[in-house]
């Protein structure tokens, strides 16, 4: 979050997830090389940074995982 010059990376107050505000992202890419989890990518068409936003606390990937190996836990950070 600290590396973003446009302050587009914030912590969501509802889910506590780190999210990228598309309306503020200028596409500089500084977050991509700085992310310790390698979880940020450049959107191929919008030229903005993107990452999982946990679907507002109800991740679709968890609901639709055919093997039920994914789960979402509210860690209450």
C-alpha positions as CSV (number, residue, x, y, z in Angstrom):
1,X,0.0,0.0,0.0
2,X,2.8,2.4,0.8
3,X,4.4,2.1,-2.6
4,X,1.4,3.3,-4.5
5,X,1.9,7.0,-5.5
6,X,-1.8,7.5,-6.3
7,X,-2.9,6.0,-2.9
8,X,-5.1,3.5,-4.9
9,X,-4.3,0.6,-2.6
10,X,-6.4,0.6,0.5
11,X,-7.7,-1.7,3.2
12,X,-11.4,-2.4,2.8
13,X,-13.1,-1.5,6.1
14,X,-15.8,-4.2,5.6
15,X,-13.7,-7.2,4.7
16,X,-10.3,-6.0,5.9
17,X,-8.9,-7.1,2.4
18,X,-6.3,-5.0,0.7
19,X,-8.0,-3.7,-2.5
20,X,-7.1,-1.6,-5.5
21,X,-9.4,1.3,-6.2
22,X,-9.6,1.3,-10.0
23,X,-10.7,4.9,-10.1
24,X,-7.4,6.0,-8.5
25,X,-5.0,3.6,-10.1
26,X,-2.7,5.3,-12.7
27,X,-1.2,2.0,-14.0
28,X,2.4,2.8,-12.9
29,X,2.9,-0.8,-11.9
30,X,5.0,0.0,-8.8
31,X,2.7,-2.3,-6.7
32,X,3.3,-5.3,-9.0
33,X,7.1,-5.5,-8.3
34,X,6.6,-4.6,-4.6
35,X,3.9,-7.2,-3.7
36,X,5.5,-9.8,-1.5
37,X,2.8,-12.3,-2.5
38,X,3.1,-11.7,-6.3
39,X,-0.7,-11.2,-6.3
40,X,-1.0,-8.0,-8.3
41,X,-1.3,-8.0,-12.1
42,X,-1.8,-5.5,-14.8
43,X,-5.3,-5.6,-16.4
44,X,-4.7,-6.4,-20.1
45,X,-7.2,-3.9,-21.4
46,X,-7.7,-1.2,-18.8
47,X,-3.9,-0.7,-18.0
48,X,-4.6,-0.6,-14.3
49,X,-3.4,-2.9,-11.5
50,X,-5.8,-5.6,-10.4
51,X,-5.9,-8.3,-7.6
52,X,-8.4,-10.5,-5.8
53,X,-10.8,-8.3,-3.8
54,X,-12.4,-11.3,-2.0
55,X,-15.8,-10.5,-3.7
56,X,-16.8,-8.2,-0.9
57,X,-16.3,-11.0,1.7
58,X,-18.1,-13.7,-0.2
59,X,-15.5,-15.1,-2.6
60,X,-17.0,-16.8,-5.7
61,X,-14.0,-19.1,-6.0
62,X,-14.7,-20.6,-2.6
63,X,-18.4,-21.1,-3.4
64,X,-17.7,-22.8,-6.7
65,X,-14.6,-24.9,-5.9
66,X,-15.5,-28.4,-7.1
67,X,-13.1,-30.0,-4.7
68,X,-14.0,-27.8,-1.7
69,X,-10.3,-27.1,-1.0
70,X,-10.7,-23.4,-0.7
71,X,-12.2,-21.6,2.3
72,X,-12.6,-18.1,3.4
73,X,-11.8,-17.3,7.0
74,X,-12.4,-13.9,8.6
75,X,-9.2,-13.5,10.6
76,X,-10.4,-10.3,12.2
77,X,-7.2,-8.3,11.8
